[in-house]
Amino acid sequence: MRHLPVCFFLVVFGHCCVADDTSKTVGPSLPIATNSIGMKFVTLPAGSFLMGVPEYVTDVKGAERPEHNVQLTTPFHIGVYEVTQKQYKRVMKSNPSAFQHPDHPVENVRWIDAVKFCETLSSFPEEVKSGYAYHLPSEMEWEYACRAGRSTHYHFGDDPAQLKDFAWFEENSDRQTHPVGQKKPNAWGLYDMHGNVREWCRGGPFSYKRYAHGRVVSNGQLEPWIYAPRNRVVYRSGSWSMPAKRCYSAYRMMSGWGDSVLRNEKSKGTLGFRVIRIRRGS
């Protein structure tokens, strides 16, 4: 079992993070802020992590190797919880979910729907005034947030028997979603990173082999959305329908961004998202 140096994250965090007037603390030291519709965000420090699956782990996808170092250059805010049906309906005036409940994560969401949610929320007058806008996390931001400073197979360690304490998955979900935040969070105060619903990311899939010697990512910036029909996008994490062996931190799936993925009955009720919050003009 390997761990990234905890002191590195705490030192960087101490120099980079600024809490707003609505902030309080989650876990050991990370501040949490609330936006105009009640969504909560943790501020994560800039830092480095090992992305992908190490060689000692078997029965994983080739697309998740090789394990490689990624450096994120900028602190960023990420949702403490997956976007709920109540929040989605407030922004989008609709609720496509198969498992209807205001506190459950929204699901049956296409990638383009998640993008439109971010754009619409960003246009709210309160959010414009606050100086923030919203994005889906990149794969690098998502996995960095999920791992919370650890390089083990799951953010809590290597033993899948512990997953029931942290996630809703095939073994304990009763074949449905559940209210967000009922299981234990990871070390950075983020909930449901290994289950409940799978989560859309921004950007297309890329080969880890291109970055075997490491990668530096200038994150925390607003980027243009690309809607080209042939482009593919990525979603991460496990879900209520998946076995423990498919709910680990590096798990990744690739899909078209439109209707086709939702036509597959295996995806019905399993695809949702969480968002990051970015300073406008950064």
Contacts in CASP RR format, 6 or more apart in sequence:
PFRMAT RR
TARGET T0000
AUTHOR 0000-0000-0000
METHOD contacts of the structure
MODEL  1
MRHLPVCFFLVVFGHCCVADDTSKTVGPSLPIATNSIGMKFVTLPAGSFL
MGVPEYVTDVKGAERPEHNVQLTTPFHIGVYEVTQKQYKRVMKSNPSAFQ
HPDHPVENVRWIDAVKFCETLSSFPEEVKSGYAYHLPSEMEWEYACRAGR
STHYHFGDDPAQLKDFAWFEENSDRQTHPVGQKKPNAWGLYDMHGNVREW
CRGGPFSYKRYAHGRVVSNGQLEPWIYAPRNRVVYRSGSWSMPAKRCYSA
YRMMSGWGDSVLRNEKSKGTLGFRVIRIRRGS
1 152 0 8 1.000
1 157 0 8 1.000
1 158 0 8 1.000
2 151 0 8 1.000
2 152 0 8 1.000
3 149 0 8 1.000
3 150 0 8 1.000
3 151 0 8 1.000
3 152 0 8 1.000
4 48 0 8 1.000
4 49 0 8 1.000
4 50 0 8 1.000
4 149 0 8 1.000
4 150 0 8 1.000
4 151 0 8 1.000
6 149 0 8 1.000
8 47 0 8 1.000
8 48 0 8 1.000
9 45 0 8 1.000
9 47 0 8 1.000
9 149 0 8 1.000
10 29 0 8 1.000
12 45 0 8 1.000
12 46 0 8 1.000
12 47 0 8 1.000
13 29 0 8 1.000
13 30 0 8 1.000
13 45 0 8 1.000
13 75 0 8 1.000
14 45 0 8 1.000
16 45 0 8 1.000
16 46 0 8 1.000
16 75 0 8 1.000
17 30 0 8 1.000
17 31 0 8 1.000
17 43 0 8 1.000
17 45 0 8 1.000
17 75 0 8 1.000
18 43 0 8 1.000
19 31 0 8 1.000
19 33 0 8 1.000
19 43 0 8 1.000
20 33 0 8 1.000
22 33 0 8 1.000
22 34 0 8 1.000
23 31 0 8 1.000
23 32 0 8 1.000
23 33 0 8 1.000
24 31 0 8 1.000
24 32 0 8 1.000
25 31 0 8 1.000
25 32 0 8 1.000
26 32 0 8 1.000
26 42 0 8 1.000
26 80 0 8 1.000
26 185 0 8 1.000
26 188 0 8 1.000
26 189 0 8 1.000
27 185 0 8 1.000
27 187 0 8 1.000
27 188 0 8 1.000
27 189 0 8 1.000
28 187 0 8 1.000
30 42 0 8 1.000
30 43 0 8 1.000
30 44 0 8 1.000
30 188 0 8 1.000
30 189 0 8 1.000
31 42 0 8 1.000
31 43 0 8 1.000
32 40 0 8 1.000
32 41 0 8 1.000
32 42 0 8 1.000
32 43 0 8 1.000
32 80 0 8 1.000
33 40 0 8 1.000
33 41 0 8 1.000
33 43 0 8 1.000
33 77 0 8 1.000
33 277 0 8 1.000
34 40 0 8 1.000
34 41 0 8 1.000
35 41 0 8 1.000
35 126 0 8 1.000
35 127 0 8 1.000
35 130 0 8 1.000
35 132 0 8 1.000
35 277 0 8 1.000
36 124 0 8 1.000
36 126 0 8 1.000
36 127 0 8 1.000
36 130 0 8 1.000
37 87 0 8 1.000
37 90 0 8 1.000
37 91 0 8 1.000
37 121 0 8 1.000
37 124 0 8 1.000
38 87 0 8 1.000
39 79 0 8 1.000
39 81 0 8 1.000
39 83 0 8 1.000
39 87 0 8 1.000
39 275 0 8 1.000
40 79 0 8 1.000
40 80 0 8 1.000
40 81 0 8 1.000
41 77 0 8 1.000
41 78 0 8 1.000
41 79 0 8 1.000
41 80 0 8 1.000
41 276 0 8 1.000
41 277 0 8 1.000
42 77 0 8 1.000
42 78 0 8 1.000
42 79 0 8 1.000
42 80 0 8 1.000
42 188 0 8 1.000
42 189 0 8 1.000
42 190 0 8 1.000
43 75 0 8 1.000
43 76 0 8 1.000
43 77 0 8 1.000
44 75 0 8 1.000
44 76 0 8 1.000
44 77 0 8 1.000
44 78 0 8 1.000
44 144 0 8 1.000
44 145 0 8 1.000
44 188 0 8 1.000
45 75 0 8 1.000
46 71 0 8 1.000
46 72 0 8 1.000
46 73 0 8 1.000
46 74 0 8 1.000
46 75 0 8 1.000
47 71 0 8 1.000
47 72 0 8 1.000
47 144 0 8 1.000
48 69 0 8 1.000
48 70 0 8 1.000
48 71 0 8 1.000
48 72 0 8 1.000
49 69 0 8 1.000
49 70 0 8 1.000
49 72 0 8 1.000
49 143 0 8 1.000
49 144 0 8 1.000
49 147 0 8 1.000
49 149 0 8 1.000
49 151 0 8 1.000
50 67 0 8 1.000
50 68 0 8 1.000
50 69 0 8 1.000
50 70 0 8 1.000
50 151 0 8 1.000
51 67 0 8 1.000
51 68 0 8 1.000
51 69 0 8 1.000
51 70 0 8 1.000
51 140 0 8 1.000
51 143 0 8 1.000
51 144 0 8 1.000
51 208 0 8 1.000
51 250 0 8 1.000
52 64 0 8 1.000
52 65 0 8 1.000
52 66 0 8 1.000
52 67 0 8 1.000
52 68 0 8 1.000
52 143 0 8 1.000
52 208 0 8 1.000
52 249 0 8 1.000
52 250 0 8 1.000
53 60 0 8 1.000
53 64 0 8 1.000
53 65 0 8 1.000
53 67 0 8 1.000
53 153 0 8 1.000
53 248 0 8 1.000
53 250 0 8 1.000
54 67 0 8 1.000
54 151 0 8 1.000
55 65 0 8 1.000
55 66 0 8 1.000
55 67 0 8 1.000
57 153 0 8 1.000
59 245 0 8 1.000
60 248 0 8 1.000
60 250 0 8 1.000
60 251 0 8 1.000
61 251 0 8 1.000
61 252 0 8 1.000
63 205 0 8 1.000
63 207 0 8 1.000
63 208 0 8 1.000
63 252 0 8 1.000
63 254 0 8 1.000
64 208 0 8 1.000
64 250 0 8 1.000
64 251 0 8 1.000
64 252 0 8 1.000
65 208 0 8 1.000
66 208 0 8 1.000
66 209 0 8 1.000
66 212 0 8 1.000
67 208 0 8 1.000
68 208 0 8 1.000
68 211 0 8 1.000
68 212 0 8 1.000
68 213 0 8 1.000
68 214 0 8 1.000
68 215 0 8 1.000
69 214 0 8 1.000
69 215 0 8 1.000
70 140 0 8 1.000
70 144 0 8 1.000
70 211 0 8 1.000
70 214 0 8 1.000
70 215 0 8 1.000
70 216 0 8 1.000
70 217 0 8 1.000
71 214 0 8 1.000
71 215 0 8 1.000
71 216 0 8 1.000
71 217 0 8 1.000
72 140 0 8 1.000
72 141 0 8 1.000
72 144 0 8 1.000
72 217 0 8 1.000
72 219 0 8 1.000
73 216 0 8 1.000
73 217 0 8 1.000
73 218 0 8 1.000
73 219 0 8 1.000
74 218 0 8 1.000
74 219 0 8 1.000
74 220 0 8 1.000
74 221 0 8 1.000
74 282 0 8 1.000
76 141 0 8 1.000
76 219 0 8 1.000
76 220 0 8 1.000
76 276 0 8 1.000
76 277 0 8 1.000
76 278 0 8 1.000
77 132 0 8 1.000
77 276 0 8 1.000
77 277 0 8 1.000
77 278 0 8 1.000
78 137 0 8 1.000
78 141 0 8 1.000
78 145 0 8 1.000
78 190 0 8 1.000
78 274 0 8 1.000
78 275 0 8 1.000
78 276 0 8 1.000
78 277 0 8 1.000
79 190 0 8 1.000
79 274 0 8 1.000
79 275 0 8 1.000
79 276 0 8 1.000
79 277 0 8 1.000
80 185 0 8 1.000
80 189 0 8 1.000
80 190 0 8 1.000
80 191 0 8 1.000
81 105 0 8 1.000
81 180 0 8 1.000
81 181 0 8 1.000
81 191 0 8 1.000
81 192 0 8 1.000
81 274 0 8 1.000
82 105 0 8 1.000
82 106 0 8 1.000
82 180 0 8 1.000
82 191 0 8 1.000
82 192 0 8 1.000
82 196 0 8 1.000
82 197 0 8 1.000
82 199 0 8 1.000
82 272 0 8 1.000
82 273 0 8 1.000
82 274 0 8 1.000
83 105 0 8 1.000
83 106 0 8 1.000
83 117 0 8 1.000
83 272 0 8 1.000
83 273 0 8 1.000
83 274 0 8 1.000
83 275 0 8 1.000
84 102 0 8 1.000
84 103 0 8 1.000
84 104 0 8 1.000
84 105 0 8 1.000
84 106 0 8 1.000
84 180 0 8 1.000
85 95 0 8 1.000
85 97 0 8 1.000
85 100 0 8 1.000
85 101 0 8 1.000
85 102 0 8 1.000
85 103 0 8 1.000
85 104 0 8 1.000
85 105 0 8 1.000
85 106 0 8 1.000
86 102 0 8 1.000
86 103 0 8 1.000
87 106 0 8 1.000
88 94 0 8 1.000
88 95 0 8 1.000
88 106 0 8 1.000
88 109 0 8 1.000
88 117 0 8 1.000
89 95 0 8 1.000
89 102 0 8 1.000
91 117 0 8 1.000
91 120 0 8 1.000
91 121 0 8 1.000
91 124 0 8 1.000
92 113 0 8 1.000
92 116 0 8 1.000
92 117 0 8 1.000
92 120 0 8 1.000
95 106 0 8 1.000
96 106 0 8 1.000
96 107 0 8 1.000
96 108 0 8 1.000
96 109 0 8 1.000
96 113 0 8 1.000
97 104 0 8 1.000
97 106 0 8 1.000
97 107 0 8 1.000
97 108 0 8 1.000
97 177 0 8 1.000
97 269 0 8 1.000
98 107 0 8 1.000
98 108 0 8 1.000
98 268 0 8 1.000
98 269 0 8 1.000
99 107 0 8 1.000
99 176 0 8 1.000
99 177 0 8 1.000
99 269 0 8 1.000
101 177 0 8 1.000
101 179 0 8 1.000
103 179 0 8 1.000
103 180 0 8 1.000
104 177 0 8 1.000
104 178 0 8 1.000
104 179 0 8 1.000
104 180 0 8 1.000
105 177 0 8 1.000
105 180 0 8 1.000
105 192 0 8 1.000
105 196 0 8 1.000
105 197 0 8 1.000
105 272 0 8 1.000
106 272 0 8 1.000
106 273 0 8 1.000
107 177 0 8 1.000
107 197 0 8 1.000
107 269 0 8 1.000
107 270 0 8 1.000
107 271 0 8 1.000
107 272 0 8 1.000
108 262 0 8 1.000
108 268 0 8 1.000
108 269 0 8 1.000
108 271 0 8 1.000
109 117 0 8 1.000
109 200 0 8 1.000
109 271 0 8 1.000
109 272 0 8 1.000
109 273 0 8 1.000
110 257 0 8 1.000
110 258 0 8 1.000
110 259 0 8 1.000
110 261 0 8 1.000
110 262 0 8 1.000
110 271 0 8 1.000
111 200 0 8 1.000
111 233 0 8 1.000
111 235 0 8 1.000
111 255 0 8 1.000
111 256 0 8 1.000
111 257 0 8 1.000
111 258 0 8 1.000
111 261 0 8 1.000
112 227 0 8 1.000
112 257 0 8 1.000
112 258 0 8 1.000
114 136 0 8 1.000
114 200 0 8 1.000
114 272 0 8 1.000
114 273 0 8 1.000
115 136 0 8 1.000
115 202 0 8 1.000
115 225 0 8 1.000
117 134 0 8 1.000
117 273 0 8 1.000
117 275 0 8 1.000
118 133 0 8 1.000
118 134 0 8 1.000
118 135 0 8 1.000
118 136 0 8 1.000
118 275 0 8 1.000
119 134 0 8 1.000
119 225 0 8 1.000
121 127 0 8 1.000
121 134 0 8 1.000
121 275 0 8 1.000
122 128 0 8 1.000
122 132 0 8 1.000
122 133 0 8 1.000
122 134 0 8 1.000
127 133 0 8 1.000
127 134 0 8 1.000
128 280 0 8 1.000
131 279 0 8 1.000
131 280 0 8 1.000
132 277 0 8 1.000
132 278 0 8 1.000
132 279 0 8 1.000
132 280 0 8 1.000
133 222 0 8 1.000
133 277 0 8 1.000
133 278 0 8 1.000
133 279 0 8 1.000
133 280 0 8 1.000
134 275 0 8 1.000
134 276 0 8 1.000
134 277 0 8 1.000
134 278 0 8 1.000
135 202 0 8 1.000
135 222 0 8 1.000
135 223 0 8 1.000
135 275 0 8 1.000
135 276 0 8 1.000
135 278 0 8 1.000
136 200 0 8 1.000
136 201 0 8 1.000
136 202 0 8 1.000
136 273 0 8 1.000
136 275 0 8 1.000
136 276 0 8 1.000
137 145 0 8 1.000
137 199 0 8 1.000
137 201 0 8 1.000
137 202 0 8 1.000
137 274 0 8 1.000
137 275 0 8 1.000
137 276 0 8 1.000
138 201 0 8 1.000
138 202 0 8 1.000
138 203 0 8 1.000
138 217 0 8 1.000
138 219 0 8 1.000
139 201 0 8 1.000
139 203 0 8 1.000
139 206 0 8 1.000
139 234 0 8 1.000
139 236 0 8 1.000
139 252 0 8 1.000
140 215 0 8 1.000
140 217 0 8 1.000
140 219 0 8 1.000
141 219 0 8 1.000
141 220 0 8 1.000
141 276 0 8 1.000
142 199 0 8 1.000
142 201 0 8 1.000
142 236 0 8 1.000
142 237 0 8 1.000
143 236 0 8 1.000
143 249 0 8 1.000
143 250 0 8 1.000
145 188 0 8 1.000
145 190 0 8 1.000
145 193 0 8 1.000
146 155 0 8 1.000
146 186 0 8 1.000
146 190 0 8 1.000
146 193 0 8 1.000
146 194 0 8 1.000
146 236 0 8 1.000
146 237 0 8 1.000
146 249 0 8 1.000
147 155 0 8 1.000
147 186 0 8 1.000
147 249 0 8 1.000
148 155 0 8 1.000
148 186 0 8 1.000
148 187 0 8 1.000
148 188 0 8 1.000
148 189 0 8 1.000
148 190 0 8 1.000
149 187 0 8 1.000
149 188 0 8 1.000
150 156 0 8 1.000
150 157 0 8 1.000
150 187 0 8 1.000
152 158 0 8 1.000
152 249 0 8 1.000
153 160 0 8 1.000
153 248 0 8 1.000
153 249 0 8 1.000
153 250 0 8 1.000
154 160 0 8 1.000
154 162 0 8 1.000
154 163 0 8 1.000
154 166 0 8 1.000
154 194 0 8 1.000
154 247 0 8 1.000
154 248 0 8 1.000
154 249 0 8 1.000
155 166 0 8 1.000
155 186 0 8 1.000
155 187 0 8 1.000
155 193 0 8 1.000
155 194 0 8 1.000
155 249 0 8 1.000
156 162 0 8 1.000
156 165 0 8 1.000
156 166 0 8 1.000
156 184 0 8 1.000
156 186 0 8 1.000
160 244 0 8 1.000
160 245 0 8 1.000
160 247 0 8 1.000
163 169 0 8 1.000
163 171 0 8 1.000
163 194 0 8 1.000
163 244 0 8 1.000
163 247 0 8 1.000
164 171 0 8 1.000
164 172 0 8 1.000
165 183 0 8 1.000
165 184 0 8 1.000
166 183 0 8 1.000
166 184 0 8 1.000
166 185 0 8 1.000
166 186 0 8 1.000
166 193 0 8 1.000
166 194 0 8 1.000
167 183 0 8 1.000
167 192 0 8 1.000
167 193 0 8 1.000
167 194 0 8 1.000
167 195 0 8 1.000
167 196 0 8 1.000
167 238 0 8 1.000
167 247 0 8 1.000
168 177 0 8 1.000
168 178 0 8 1.000
168 182 0 8 1.000
168 183 0 8 1.000
168 192 0 8 1.000
168 195 0 8 1.000
168 196 0 8 1.000
168 240 0 8 1.000
169 194 0 8 1.000
169 195 0 8 1.000
169 238 0 8 1.000
169 239 0 8 1.000
169 240 0 8 1.000
169 241 0 8 1.000
169 242 0 8 1.000
169 243 0 8 1.000
169 244 0 8 1.000
169 247 0 8 1.000
170 240 0 8 1.000
170 241 0 8 1.000
170 242 0 8 1.000
170 243 0 8 1.000
170 244 0 8 1.000
171 243 0 8 1.000
171 244 0 8 1.000
173 240 0 8 1.000
173 241 0 8 1.000
175 240 0 8 1.000
175 241 0 8 1.000
176 240 0 8 1.000
177 196 0 8 1.000
177 197 0 8 1.000
177 240 0 8 1.000
177 269 0 8 1.000
178 196 0 8 1.000
178 240 0 8 1.000
180 191 0 8 1.000
180 192 0 8 1.000
180 196 0 8 1.000
181 191 0 8 1.000
181 192 0 8 1.000
182 191 0 8 1.000
183 191 0 8 1.000
183 192 0 8 1.000
185 191 0 8 1.000
186 193 0 8 1.000
192 237 0 8 1.000
193 237 0 8 1.000
193 249 0 8 1.000
194 237 0 8 1.000
194 238 0 8 1.000
194 247 0 8 1.000
194 248 0 8 1.000
194 249 0 8 1.000
195 237 0 8 1.000
195 238 0 8 1.000
195 239 0 8 1.000
195 240 0 8 1.000
195 242 0 8 1.000
195 247 0 8 1.000
196 239 0 8 1.000
196 240 0 8 1.000
197 237 0 8 1.000
197 239 0 8 1.000
197 240 0 8 1.000
197 269 0 8 1.000
197 270 0 8 1.000
197 271 0 8 1.000
197 272 0 8 1.000
198 235 0 8 1.000
198 236 0 8 1.000
198 237 0 8 1.000
198 238 0 8 1.000
198 239 0 8 1.000
198 253 0 8 1.000
198 270 0 8 1.000
198 271 0 8 1.000
198 272 0 8 1.000
199 235 0 8 1.000
199 236 0 8 1.000
199 237 0 8 1.000
199 272 0 8 1.000
199 273 0 8 1.000
199 274 0 8 1.000
200 233 0 8 1.000
200 234 0 8 1.000
200 235 0 8 1.000
200 271 0 8 1.000
200 272 0 8 1.000
200 273 0 8 1.000
201 233 0 8 1.000
201 234 0 8 1.000
201 235 0 8 1.000
201 236 0 8 1.000
202 223 0 8 1.000
202 225 0 8 1.000
202 233 0 8 1.000
203 226 0 8 1.000
203 233 0 8 1.000
203 234 0 8 1.000
204 231 0 8 1.000
204 232 0 8 1.000
204 233 0 8 1.000
204 234 0 8 1.000
204 254 0 8 1.000
205 232 0 8 1.000
205 233 0 8 1.000
205 234 0 8 1.000
205 252 0 8 1.000
205 254 0 8 1.000
220 276 0 8 1.000
220 278 0 8 1.000
220 279 0 8 1.000
220 282 0 8 1.000
221 278 0 8 1.000
221 282 0 8 1.000
222 278 0 8 1.000
222 280 0 8 1.000
222 281 0 8 1.000
222 282 0 8 1.000
227 257 0 8 1.000
231 256 0 8 1.000
231 257 0 8 1.000
232 254 0 8 1.000
232 255 0 8 1.000
232 256 0 8 1.000
232 257 0 8 1.000
233 254 0 8 1.000
233 255 0 8 1.000
233 256 0 8 1.000
233 257 0 8 1.000
234 252 0 8 1.000
234 253 0 8 1.000
234 254 0 8 1.000
234 255 0 8 1.000
235 252 0 8 1.000
235 253 0 8 1.000
235 255 0 8 1.000
235 271 0 8 1.000
235 272 0 8 1.000
236 251 0 8 1.000
236 252 0 8 1.000
236 253 0 8 1.000
237 247 0 8 1.000
237 251 0 8 1.000
238 246 0 8 1.000
238 247 0 8 1.000
238 251 0 8 1.000
239 247 0 8 1.000
239 270 0 8 1.000
239 271 0 8 1.000
240 270 0 8 1.000
241 266 0 8 1.000
241 270 0 8 1.000
242 270 0 8 1.000
255 261 0 8 1.000
261 267 0 8 1.000
261 271 0 8 1.000
262 268 0 8 1.000
262 271 0 8 1.000
END
